[in-house]
Amino acid sequence: MKLVTIAGPLSEFDSVVYSYIINQQFHPESTTNVIKNIKFLYPFEQQNPYADLLRQAESMADRMEIELAYRSFESMNFSPDKSFLFLKDLEARYQALIDERTALTQRITDNERIRMQLQHITDVNVPLQDFFTVTYVKFRFGRMPRETYNNFIAHLMERSDLFFFLTSLERDWVYGMYMTTRASAEKADSLMGSLQFQRIRISSRVKGTGEEAFREVTLDTERAEYRLEEIKSELRILADTEKERFLRCYSYARFMNDSFNIRRYAAHTEESFYLLGWVPEPDYPAFTAQFEKQRSLTVVVVADDPDAVVEYTPPIKLKNPRIFRPFEPYLAMYGLPSYNEIDPTPLMAILYTLLFGIMFGDAGQGALLVVTGLIMKFVKKMWLGPIVCYAGVSSIFFGLFVYGSVFGFEHWLPGFKILESAENNRLGLQMAIYLGVALLTVSFITNIINGIRQKSPLKSLLGPNALAGLILYLAIQAIVLPILGFAENLFPTGLLVGLAAFPLVLIFLREPLAHLIKYRSFWKPPGVVDYVLENVFELIEILLSYVTNTISFLRVGAYAISHASMMSVVFMLAGAHEGEGGNLVVILLGNLLVMGIEGLLVGIQVLRLHFYEIFSRFYAAEGRPYSPIIIDYHAHHN
């Protein structure tokens, strides 16, 4: 990376941003935080006049179901006012259709309710509105349970203050109306309520006889539904006809909004502007060449190396071969590498693939994993797809050439049969420990290289993960592993203790020694007793971590044993004898179950080994992502 400073007349700031910063390889940095030696340096105004315009355009895109995309807008002579007027007019036309659609939808709902009211009084041949205009009489429409009607109809017929007329008779309900005088209305309503009479209130929109009213409401619903189809078509036509102009307006709003946001990084005096940012070193010649071509600009471009700015470390832009890039999202979960730190993506890609195959070695299930990964990548567009493919290829390799296992059938191919004997089990676990020692040794060596690149004696020579730590780690393993039964005593214990003592002292005194190497002067802790106690306990923790991190790799062998054991259970349930015959359906379902459950668990465990055992030895992961201002016209504003 190179730290680039761009300075020029204040009047040329917007032109520089539009032409040379936006959509270029330029990661902006806060100018006021970096430049300290310029007087009267002020930040730019932060109130973005294009933010509301962009939000309005994105809202309209959602409502009109227009997919956001870039359209050239330079020839349209847009301005904020013109853009607002266009969006306001478009929204008014759209909203008018939406309001009409809402009203028609509500009318159809109301009509359905009225039709339900009328369907039981279609035989009434008197205009229904007349029942509500009489002066001295009250009419009530409704229904009551048929059983109640049968029991009390004779009583109703005997009353002189109430007359009940039957309009419809159903199995469980009786529909009708009763008539009473206004003076007796309250008494009649109370009586009919006690007989479970449920009143049906007829809409004031109803006109004509029951049949005429029912027919008119039905026709009104048909007219409303026809108009709804017209509105649907008109909304689609509106979106289609205005789409191009709308996308040009949106692209203008997006470009101007993101361009204006550059001001949060820049600063200015009364006459000049200053803008700082990081440019990748390979892109620097092309970046500066574009300024030289535009001779009308009077800006100055100056580049510094990252070491010139102590307060800020450069952002990180990963650059890996295509074969390793699928593992970059996994790395990002842990964190990006710091500047001058080795990018562990290639190491992770190799080790993840290797460990997965060792723990899940089956050629048949591996082939299914490859197919699953291809579907995830090309159909579902998932970033995890290529990693699943890599894991499947590794499983195929170990299944064919190491374990001799195809869908759990181990008699088809020769290989290392882990369940064949207790000796094979022990050897599998032993090899897992040796593999752990080898991988942790690689982690120590990687940390030493990082320390050399960062010119840190503490990291390269004296720390618990440096050269002294590596010697101590190997000595500790040579002592502990024979005690645990994982190795033979190759060296005398006294020699190993003596070999461990010297790096142990170096680690204990690492801070004063590192200060002496780097600054050529002695360093004393604030409190000697506190320093000694703190480092003694820390050394105990370091020694325990050396052992536990190595033992943690037992899970590699344990999962290899687990995979073979689970498949043997599947064949036992299928009634297969020595891997032959048996219920094919059970074998098929068992393979799918084992592949799904154990494949997921192995994937997680391999990731855990990287995050907790391998990366913890050398990887700081304190990098900032490199983020040039590249406008994504397909995304919503945040």
Secondary structure, DSSP 8 states (H G I E B T S, - for coil): -EEEEEEEEGGGHHHHIIIIITTSS-EEE-HHHH--S-TT-EE-----TTHHHHHHHHHHHHHHT--------GGGT--HHHHHHHHHHHHHHHHHHHHHHHHHHHHHHHHHHHHHHHTT-TT--S-GGGGGT-SSEEEEEEEEEHHHHHHHHHHHHH-SS-EEEEEEE-SSEEEEEEEEETTTHHHHHHHHHHTT-EE----TT--SSHHHHHHHHHHHHHHHHHHHHHHHHHHHHHHHHHHHHHHHHHHHHHHHHHHHGGGGT-EE-SSEEEEEEEE-GGGHHHHHHHHHH-TT---EEEEE-GGG-SS----B-----TTTGGGHHHHHHH-B--TTS---HHHHHHHHHHHHHHHT--HHHHHHHHHHHHHHHHTS--TTHHHHHHHHHHHHHHIIIII--BTTB-SSS-S--TTS-HHHHHHHHHHHHHHHHHHHHHHHHHHHHHHHHTT-HIIIIISTTSHHHHHHHHHHHHHHHHHHTSS---S-HHHHHHHHHHHHHHHHTHHHHHHHHHHSS----S-HHHHHHHHHHHHHHHHHHHHHHHHTTHHHHHHHHHHHHHHHHHHHHTT-BTTBSS-HHHHHHHHHHHHHHHHHHHHHHHHHIIIIIIGGGT----B-B-------TTS---
